[in-house]
């Protein structure tokens, strides 16, 4: 974190400062900010965040032992460390992050780009990082740091040298993205897609639309909203913001688009067209044509903040995978390709992955889909699992293996289709799925492993990748 005095930190988080005898309000703190006591180093700030299972205050003694310079707590603790007592530790973390970003922005050329959507956030975030790092110092989330804790933790990493800050914004309820937007004050807000991911948490699709719209409603006239013109729900958000609109997509009148798309097992080639009228061919190694939309979103935002076409293209061509366990290409032995895409799954991303599998399968060889549960769909779970099963039939996937009781309806819906005869199998566990794939796979086959994170199939994908490496 940038150096701030204890008094400044106390004011930023609206807390009561309790100094040790040796401390002064003017003392500067510039260590990292942590919510995990195991990560504390001398000079760090420890935020005692209450959790669903435990309470961060219980670990404050460990943080003190490791050399924490400051504790942000909800109750004063009997420890020989300076403490700031706040009403809500998580809110204080966000307030501190907002203060740091505001101070850095006032003292430099920092640009803040935020991204949300039902699918593609992490991929787009990674592409933005690759583009921005070619221009200047960049801070972007590690993993999926996209909630009310993770986003502020990313924001706190900026320094006065930081040129770009990328923030991934997820939401489990209405108001969550609006809160993060108020903290970060993005110059550019990107909305990728609106789909059924987390529909069980929001209650219905319209609530999801309202939640994702929060990305653009609080932007200023001097800001830019980058919107997916191919998604009608996202396109309609143009009427909700005073910001300038930049549209991306493959169809209709858009500012940033792709043409001449061709997909294979090695990725997608296309021609990128920017809003400025510049264009260039791109060899995009991230598997799946649907990821081209994420590339367009990142390119649109990068152009807005001054990244040159050459740097945009270089970053796209240097990216070989969306993220660990996201359309990750493994294998190779006996020409067997394993696609491990089992970190997250929604009806939209599951459909896109199956379409990619059908599209890139080698003529004369089989496509095998190993599918698990799509979580967090609430009352829509049954019909959406049915729909995916039917899609696999219509795409003529050679063999489907459904894993786990929560996904079994995909298997039932496929075997009820008269056009199939034994092409779907059901197993209870990933171990059984591994044994089945090992028995049936032939040279040249392409195997997709896809499920929500909670189903645990990402480790099955790794095992299959090792088997054919």
C-alpha positions as CSV (number, residue, x, y, z in Angstrom):
1,X,0.0,0.0,0.0
2,X,1.1,3.6,-0.6
3,X,2.4,5.2,2.6
4,X,-0.3,6.8,4.7
5,X,-0.2,8.1,8.2
6,X,-2.1,6.4,11.0
7,X,-4.3,9.5,11.2
8,X,-5.1,9.4,7.5
9,X,-6.0,5.8,7.7
10,X,-8.2,6.3,10.7
11,X,-10.0,9.2,8.9
12,X,-10.4,7.1,5.7
13,X,-12.1,4.2,7.5
14,X,-14.0,6.5,9.9
15,X,-12.6,4.7,12.9
16,X,-11.3,5.3,16.4
17,X,-7.5,5.3,16.6
18,X,-5.9,3.6,19.6
19,X,-2.2,4.1,19.7
20,X,0.5,2.2,21.5
21,X,2.7,4.2,23.8
22,X,5.5,4.2,21.1
23,X,3.2,5.3,18.2
24,X,2.2,8.7,16.9
25,X,-0.7,9.7,14.6
26,X,1.8,10.9,12.1
27,X,3.6,7.5,11.8
28,X,3.5,6.2,8.3
29,X,2.4,2.7,7.3
30,X,3.2,1.3,3.9
31,X,3.0,-2.4,4.3
32,X,0.6,-4.8,2.6
33,X,-3.0,-5.0,3.7
34,X,-4.1,-8.6,4.6
35,X,-7.2,-10.4,5.8
36,X,-5.2,-13.6,6.3
37,X,-2.9,-13.5,9.3
38,X,-0.6,-16.1,7.7
39,X,0.3,-13.5,5.1
40,X,1.3,-10.8,7.6
41,X,4.8,-9.5,7.4
42,X,6.5,-6.8,9.5
43,X,4.7,-3.5,8.7
44,X,1.5,-5.0,7.3
45,X,-2.0,-4.0,8.2
46,X,-4.3,-6.8,9.4
47,X,-8.1,-6.4,8.8
48,X,-9.9,-8.6,11.3
49,X,-12.8,-9.6,9.0
50,X,-15.7,-11.6,10.4
51,X,-16.3,-14.7,8.3
52,X,-19.1,-17.3,7.8
53,X,-17.1,-19.9,9.7
54,X,-14.7,-18.1,11.9
55,X,-13.8,-14.6,13.0
56,X,-10.7,-12.7,12.0
57,X,-10.3,-11.2,15.5
58,X,-9.3,-14.7,16.7
59,X,-6.2,-14.5,14.4
60,X,-5.2,-11.0,15.4
61,X,-2.6,-12.3,18.0
62,X,-0.9,-14.2,15.1
63,X,-0.9,-11.1,13.0
64,X,0.7,-9.2,16.0
65,X,3.3,-11.8,16.4
66,X,4.2,-11.6,12.7
67,X,4.9,-7.9,13.0
68,X,1.6,-6.2,12.0
69,X,1.9,-2.4,12.3
70,X,-1.8,-1.9,12.5
71,X,-5.0,-3.8,13.2
72,X,-8.3,-2.7,11.9
73,X,-10.9,-4.3,14.2
74,X,-14.5,-4.1,15.2
75,X,-13.7,-4.3,18.9
76,X,-10.6,-3.2,20.8
77,X,-8.2,-6.2,21.5
78,X,-5.8,-6.6,24.4
79,X,-2.7,-6.6,22.1
80,X,0.4,-4.4,22.0
81,X,-0.4,-3.2,18.5
82,X,-1.9,0.1,17.3
83,X,-5.6,-0.5,16.4
84,X,-8.4,1.3,14.6
85,X,-11.8,0.3,15.8
86,X,-14.5,0.5,13.1
87,X,-18.2,-0.5,12.9
88,X,-17.7,-2.9,9.9
89,X,-14.2,-4.2,9.0
90,X,-15.2,-5.1,5.4
91,X,-16.7,-1.7,4.9
92,X,-13.5,-0.2,6.3
93,X,-11.4,-2.3,3.9
94,X,-13.4,-0.8,1.0
95,X,-13.1,2.7,2.3
96,X,-9.4,2.4,2.7
97,X,-9.1,1.1,-0.9
98,X,-11.2,3.9,-2.2
99,X,-9.0,6.5,-0.4
100,X,-5.8,4.9,-1.8
101,X,-7.1,4.9,-5.4
102,X,-8.4,8.5,-5.1
103,X,-5.0,9.7,-3.8
104,X,-3.1,7.9,-6.5
105,X,-5.4,9.1,-9.2
106,X,-5.0,12.7,-8.0
107,X,-1.3,12.4,-8.1
108,X,-0.7,10.6,-11.4
109,X,-2.1,9.3,-14.7
110,X,-4.0,6.3,-13.3
111,X,-6.8,4.9,-15.4
112,X,-9.3,2.5,-13.9
113,X,-11.1,-0.1,-16.0
114,X,-13.8,-2.3,-14.5
115,X,-15.4,-5.4,-16.0
116,X,-18.5,-7.4,-15.2
117,X,-20.8,-9.9,-16.9
118,X,-22.3,-13.3,-16.3
119,X,-19.5,-15.0,-18.3
120,X,-16.0,-14.0,-19.4
121,X,-14.9,-11.6,-16.7
122,X,-11.7,-13.4,-15.8
123,X,-10.7,-13.9,-19.4
124,X,-11.3,-10.3,-20.2
125,X,-9.4,-9.2,-17.1
126,X,-6.4,-11.2,-18.1
127,X,-6.5,-9.8,-21.7
128,X,-6.6,-6.3,-20.4
129,X,-3.7,-7.0,-18.1
130,X,-1.7,-8.2,-21.1
131,X,-2.5,-5.1,-23.2
132,X,-1.9,-2.6,-20.4
133,X,1.4,-4.1,-19.2
134,X,2.8,-3.3,-22.6
135,X,2.2,0.4,-21.9
136,X,2.9,0.9,-18.2
137,X,2.7,-0.5,-14.7
138,X,-0.5,-2.4,-14.2
139,X,-2.5,-3.8,-11.3
140,X,-5.1,-6.5,-11.9
141,X,-6.7,-9.1,-9.7
142,X,-5.1,-12.4,-8.8
143,X,-7.5,-15.2,-9.6
144,X,-11.2,-14.2,-9.2
145,X,-10.8,-11.3,-6.7
146,X,-14.1,-9.8,-7.6
147,X,-16.2,-9.3,-4.5
148,X,-16.4,-6.8,-1.7
149,X,-13.2,-8.1,-0.2
150,X,-11.3,-9.2,-3.3
151,X,-11.8,-6.0,-5.3
152,X,-10.6,-3.7,-2.5
153,X,-7.6,-5.9,-2.0
154,X,-6.6,-5.4,-5.6
155,X,-7.2,-1.7,-5.4
156,X,-4.8,-1.4,-2.5
157,X,-1.9,-2.7,-4.6
158,X,-1.7,0.5,-6.7
159,X,1.2,2.9,-6.3
160,X,1.9,6.4,-7.7
161,X,3.7,4.6,-10.6
162,X,0.6,2.5,-11.5
163,X,-0.7,3.5,-14.9
164,X,-3.7,1.1,-15.2
165,X,-5.9,-0.6,-12.6
166,X,-8.2,-3.4,-13.7
167,X,-11.0,-4.5,-11.5
168,X,-13.2,-7.5,-12.0
169,X,-16.6,-7.0,-10.4
170,X,-18.9,-9.9,-9.5
171,X,-22.1,-9.8,-7.6
172,X,-24.1,-12.1,-5.4
173,X,-26.9,-9.6,-4.9
174,X,-28.3,-6.3,-6.2
175,X,-26.3,-3.4,-5.0
176,X,-22.9,-5.2,-4.8
177,X,-21.5,-3.9,-8.1
178,X,-22.8,-0.4,-7.4
179,X,-20.9,-0.4,-4.1
180,X,-17.7,-1.4,-5.9
181,X,-18.2,1.2,-8.6
182,X,-18.5,3.9,-6.0
183,X,-15.3,2.7,-4.4
184,X,-13.2,2.5,-7.6
185,X,-14.8,5.2,-9.8
186,X,-13.9,3.5,-13.0
187,X,-13.0,5.5,-16.1
188,X,-14.2,2.6,-18.3
189,X,-16.9,0.1,-17.4
190,X,-17.3,-3.0,-19.4
191,X,-20.4,-5.2,-19.5
192,X,-19.9,-8.5,-21.3
193,X,-23.0,-10.7,-21.1
194,X,-26.2,-11.2,-19.1
195,X,-27.0,-14.9,-18.6
196,X,-28.2,-17.4,-16.1
197,X,-25.0,-17.7,-14.1
198,X,-25.9,-17.4,-10.4
199,X,-29.6,-17.0,-11.3
200,X,-30.4,-19.0,-8.1
201,X,-28.8,-16.2,-6.0
202,X,-30.4,-13.3,-7.8
203,X,-33.8,-14.9,-8.0
204,X,-34.5,-14.3,-11.7
205,X,-32.9,-13.0,-14.9
206,X,-34.3,-9.5,-14.6
207,X,-32.7,-9.1,-11.2
208,X,-29.4,-10.2,-12.8
209,X,-29.9,-7.5,-15.5
210,X,-30.5,-4.8,-12.8
211,X,-27.4,-6.0,-10.9
212,X,-25.1,-5.9,-13.9
213,X,-26.5,-2.5,-15.0
214,X,-25.0,-1.0,-11.9
215,X,-21.7,-1.0,-13.8
216,X,-22.8,1.8,-16.0
217,X,-25.5,3.8,-14.1
218,X,-23.1,5.6,-11.9
219,X,-20.5,6.4,-14.6
220,X,-19.9,10.1,-15.4
221,X,-20.3,11.9,-18.7
222,X,-16.5,11.9,-19.0
223,X,-16.4,8.1,-18.6
224,X,-16.9,5.3,-21.2
225,X,-19.3,2.3,-21.1
226,X,-18.1,-0.6,-23.2
227,X,-21.2,-2.7,-24.1
228,X,-21.8,-6.0,-25.9
229,X,-24.0,-5.0,-28.8
230,X,-24.8,-8.7,-29.5
231,X,-26.5,-9.2,-26.2
232,X,-29.8,-7.4,-26.2
233,X,-29.9,-7.0,-22.4
234,X,-26.5,-5.5,-22.4
235,X,-27.2,-3.3,-25.4
236,X,-30.2,-1.7,-23.6
237,X,-27.9,-0.4,-20.9
238,X,-26.9,2.4,-23.2
239,X,-30.0,4.2,-22.2
240,X,-29.1,4.0,-18.5
241,X,-25.8,5.8,-18.4
242,X,-24.6,9.4,-19.2
243,X,-21.2,7.9,-20.2
244,X,-20.0,7.7,-23.8
245,X,-20.9,4.4,-25.4
246,X,-18.5,2.1,-27.2
247,X,-20.1,-1.0,-28.6
248,X,-18.4,-4.3,-29.5
249,X,-19.7,-7.3,-31.3
250,X,-19.8,-9.4,-34.4
251,X,-23.1,-8.2,-35.8
252,X,-24.9,-5.0,-36.7
253,X,-23.5,-1.5,-36.2
254,X,-20.7,-1.7,-33.7
255,X,-17.5,0.3,-33.0
256,X,-15.2,-2.7,-32.4
257,X,-15.8,-6.0,-34.3
258,X,-14.2,-9.1,-35.6
259,X,-14.5,-10.5,-39.2
260,X,-13.3,-13.5,-41.1
261,X,-13.4,-15.8,-38.0
262,X,-12.0,-19.4,-38.3
263,X,-11.8,-21.7,-35.3
264,X,-9.7,-24.9,-34.8
265,X,-8.1,-26.9,-32.0
266,X,-5.4,-24.3,-31.9
267,X,-7.6,-21.3,-31.4
268,X,-9.3,-18.7,-33.6
269,X,-8.0,-16.4,-36.3
270,X,-9.9,-13.2,-37.1
271,X,-9.5,-9.7,-38.3
272,X,-9.8,-7.1,-35.5
273,X,-11.5,-3.8,-36.4
274,X,-11.1,-0.9,-33.9
275,X,-13.4,2.2,-33.4
276,X,-10.6,4.3,-34.9
277,X,-10.9,2.5,-38.2
278,X,-7.7,0.6,-37.8
279,X,-7.7,-3.2,-38.4
280,X,-5.2,-6.1,-38.1
281,X,-5.3,-9.9,-38.4
282,X,-5.1,-11.8,-35.1
283,X,-4.1,-15.3,-34.3
284,X,-5.9,-15.9,-31.0
285,X,-4.7,-19.1,-29.3
286,X,-7.4,-19.1,-26.6
287,X,-9.7,-22.0,-27.5
288,X,-13.3,-21.3,-28.3
289,X,-14.9,-18.8,-30.7
290,X,-16.9,-17.3,-27.9
291,X,-13.7,-15.9,-26.3
292,X,-13.4,-13.6,-29.3
293,X,-16.1,-11.5,-27.7
294,X,-13.9,-11.1,-24.6
295,X,-11.0,-10.1,-26.9
296,X,-13.2,-7.5,-28.5
297,X,-14.3,-6.1,-25.2
298,X,-10.7,-5.8,-24.0
299,X,-9.6,-4.3,-27.2
300,X,-12.4,-1.7,-27.1
301,X,-11.5,-0.7,-23.5
302,X,-7.7,-0.6,-24.3
303,X,-8.2,1.7,-27.3
304,X,-10.3,4.0,-25.2
305,X,-7.4,4.5,-22.7
306,X,-4.8,5.0,-25.4
307,X,-3.3,1.5,-26.1
308,X,-2.0,1.2,-29.7
309,X,-3.3,-1.4,-32.1
310,X,0.0,-3.1,-32.2
311,X,0.1,-3.6,-28.4
312,X,-3.5,-4.8,-28.4
313,X,-2.7,-7.4,-31.1
314,X,0.5,-8.5,-29.5
315,X,-1.2,-9.1,-26.2
316,X,-4.0,-11.1,-27.8
317,X,-1.5,-13.3,-29.7
318,X,0.6,-13.9,-26.7
319,X,-2.3,-15.2,-24.6
320,X,-2.5,-19.0,-24.8
321,X,-5.3,-19.8,-22.4
322,X,-8.2,-18.0,-20.8
323,X,-7.1,-19.0,-17.3
324,X,-6.2,-22.1,-15.4
325,X,-9.1,-24.6,-15.8
326,X,-10.8,-22.4,-18.4
327,X,-10.8,-23.9,-21.9
328,X,-7.3,-25.1,-21.0
329,X,-5.9,-27.4,-23.7
330,X,-4.0,-30.4,-22.4
331,X,-2.9,-33.8,-23.7
332,X,-1.4,-34.4,-27.1
333,X,-0.3,-38.0,-26.9
334,X,-1.9,-40.1,-29.6
335,X,-3.4,-36.8,-30.9
336,X,-5.9,-36.8,-28.0
337,X,-6.9,-33.3,-27.0
338,X,-8.2,-32.7,-23.5
339,X,-10.1,-29.4,-22.9
340,X,-10.3,-28.7,-19.2
341,X,-13.0,-26.1,-18.7
342,X,-14.3,-27.2,-15.3
343,X,-13.7,-24.1,-13.1
344,X,-17.1,-22.5,-13.7
345,X,-20.3,-23.5,-15.6
346,X,-23.5,-21.7,-16.5
347,X,-26.0,-22.6,-19.2
348,X,-24.4,-20.0,-21.5
349,X,-20.8,-21.1,-20.9
350,X,-21.7,-24.8,-21.1
351,X,-23.5,-24.2,-24.4
352,X,-20.5,-22.3,-25.7
353,X,-18.1,-25.1,-24.7
354,X,-20.2,-27.8,-26.3
355,X,-20.4,-25.8,-29.5
356,X,-16.7,-25.3,-29.5
357,X,-16.2,-29.1,-29.0
358,X,-18.5,-29.8,-32.0
359,X,-16.7,-27.2,-34.1
360,X,-13.1,-28.3,-33.5
361,X,-13.6,-32.0,-33.5
362,X,-11.4,-33.8,-36.1
363,X,-13.3,-35.3,-39.0
364,X,-13.6,-39.1,-38.5
365,X,-12.7,-38.8,-34.8
366,X,-15.0,-38.6,-31.8
367,X,-15.9,-35.8,-29.5
368,X,-16.4,-36.8,-25.9
369,X,-18.1,-34.4,-23.4
370,X,-17.6,-35.2,-19.7
371,X,-20.1,-32.9,-17.9
372,X,-20.9,-32.2,-14.3
373,X,-23.4,-29.9,-12.5
374,X,-24.1,-26.3,-13.3
375,X,-24.4,-24.9,-9.8
376,X,-26.3,-21.9,-8.4
377,X,-29.3,-22.1,-10.8
378,X,-32.0,-22.4,-8.2
379,X,-35.3,-23.6,-9.5
380,X,-34.1,-23.3,-13.1
381,X,-31.5,-26.1,-12.5
382,X,-33.7,-29.0,-13.8
383,X,-34.8,-27.5,-17.1
384,X,-31.3,-26.0,-17.8
385,X,-29.6,-29.3,-17.3
386,X,-32.3,-30.9,-19.6
387,X,-31.5,-28.2,-22.2
388,X,-27.8,-28.9,-22.2
389,X,-28.5,-32.6,-22.7
390,X,-30.6,-31.9,-25.7
391,X,-28.0,-29.5,-27.1
392,X,-25.4,-32.3,-26.9
393,X,-27.7,-34.5,-29.0
394,X,-28.4,-31.8,-31.6
395,X,-24.6,-31.0,-31.9
396,X,-24.0,-34.7,-32.5
397,X,-21.5,-35.0,-29.8
398,X,-20.1,-38.5,-30.2
399,X,-20.1,-39.5,-26.5
400,X,-21.4,-37.8,-23.3
401,X,-20.4,-38.8,-19.8
402,X,-22.5,-37.2,-17.1
403,X,-20.9,-37.1,-13.6
404,X,-22.7,-36.8,-10.3
405,X,-26.4,-37.0,-9.1
406,X,-26.9,-33.2,-9.5
407,X,-26.2,-33.4,-13.2
408,X,-28.0,-36.7,-13.9
409,X,-30.9,-35.0,-15.7
410,X,-28.5,-34.2,-18.6
411,X,-28.1,-37.9,-19.0
412,X,-31.8,-38.6,-18.8
413,X,-32.7,-35.9,-21.4
414,X,-30.1,-37.3,-23.9
415,X,-31.2,-41.0,-23.6
416,X,-34.8,-39.9,-24.1
417,X,-33.9,-38.6,-27.5
418,X,-34.6,-41.3,-30.1
419,X,-31.7,-40.3,-32.3
420,X,-29.2,-41.5,-29.7
421,X,-28.5,-45.1,-28.7
422,X,-26.0,-45.5,-25.9
423,X,-24.0,-42.4,-26.6
424,X,-24.6,-41.1,-23.1
425,X,-23.3,-42.7,-19.9
426,X,-23.8,-41.8,-16.3
427,X,-21.3,-42.2,-13.4
428,X,-21.5,-41.1,-9.8
429,X,-17.9,-40.0,-9.3
430,X,-15.0,-38.3,-11.1
431,X,-12.9,-41.5,-10.5
432,X,-15.5,-43.6,-12.4
433,X,-15.5,-41.0,-15.2
434,X,-11.7,-41.2,-15.4
435,X,-11.8,-45.0,-15.8
436,X,-14.5,-44.8,-18.4
437,X,-12.7,-42.2,-20.5
438,X,-9.4,-44.2,-20.3
439,X,-11.2,-47.3,-21.6
440,X,-13.1,-45.7,-24.5
441,X,-10.9,-43.0,-25.8
442,X,-9.3,-43.5,-29.2
443,X,-6.4,-41.7,-30.9
444,X,-7.5,-38.4,-32.4
445,X,-10.4,-37.9,-30.0
446,X,-11.2,-34.6,-28.4
447,X,-12.4,-34.6,-24.8
448,X,-14.1,-31.7,-23.1
449,X,-14.4,-31.7,-19.3
450,X,-16.9,-29.0,-18.1
451,X,-18.7,-28.3,-14.8
452,X,-19.1,-25.8,-12.0
453,X,-16.2,-25.6,-9.6
454,X,-18.1,-27.3,-6.9
455,X,-18.4,-30.5,-8.9
456,X,-14.6,-31.0,-8.7
457,X,-14.2,-32.1,-12.3
458,X,-11.3,-29.7,-12.9
459,X,-9.0,-32.2,-11.2
460,X,-10.4,-34.9,-13.5
461,X,-9.5,-32.8,-16.4
462,X,-5.9,-32.5,-15.0
463,X,-5.7,-36.3,-14.6
464,X,-6.9,-36.8,-18.2
465,X,-4.4,-34.2,-19.4
466,X,-1.6,-36.0,-17.6
467,X,-2.8,-39.4,-19.0
468,X,-2.4,-38.1,-22.6
469,X,0.6,-35.9,-22.1
